[in-house]
C-alpha cells in the first residue's frame, strides 16, 4: 500500500509542476492515515519526490521536524471534514482572479459540474496559521476546493483509497485552473 501511495505522491508532484500549478518547491499535499496524515516535506522539489520526502504527522501534538509549514491547515481539514487527501497548489490564473473576486463561479461545463462555485477566503493571515486553517477547513466542509486570496488553492479528495483520493484532489485543482482560464478569457473578450 505504501508503494502505491508514494507512486501517487510522485505523480501528483510531477504533474503539478509540469502543469505550472506550483513552482519547484511550492505547494504541499497529503493523505490521511490511521494515526494522522502523510505530507510532503517542506522545501523539497515536488517534481522529484523520494520516499524520504514524505513526513508522518499526528492529528494531535507537535508537528514533526521537516513537515510542510502548511501542516496546520491539513490537520484542521482532516479534523473537520471527511477528506482523505488534500492538495495545495498555486494555480496562477485562479490566484490572479482571487485578488478581485469573492467567489469563482465557473462558466465552463466541467467546472459547473465538479466545482459549482469556489469560495475566495480572506483571513488576515493566509499561510501556515491557525486562522487560515480554520477558514480553509470550514470552506472545505461545503466545497471540494477553495482559494486563499492571493496565495493559492486547497482541494480535498474523498475517495476511499488514499492514492485515489490524492489523484481526485489533484484533478479538482486542474479543473479549477481550467475554469479560471475560461473565466479570464471570457472577461477579456467581453471587454475587447
Buried (B, 14 or more C-beta within 10 A) or exposed (E): EEEEBBEBBBBBBBBBBEBEBBBEBBBBBBBBBEEBBBBBBBEBBBBEBEEEBBBEBEEEEEBBEBBBEBBBBBBBBBEBBEBBBBBBBBBBBBBEBBEEBEBBBBEBEEBEEBBEBBBBBEBEEBBBBEEBBBBBBBBBEEBBBBBBBBBBBBBBBBBEBBBBBBBBBBBBBBBBBBBBBBBBEEEEEEEE
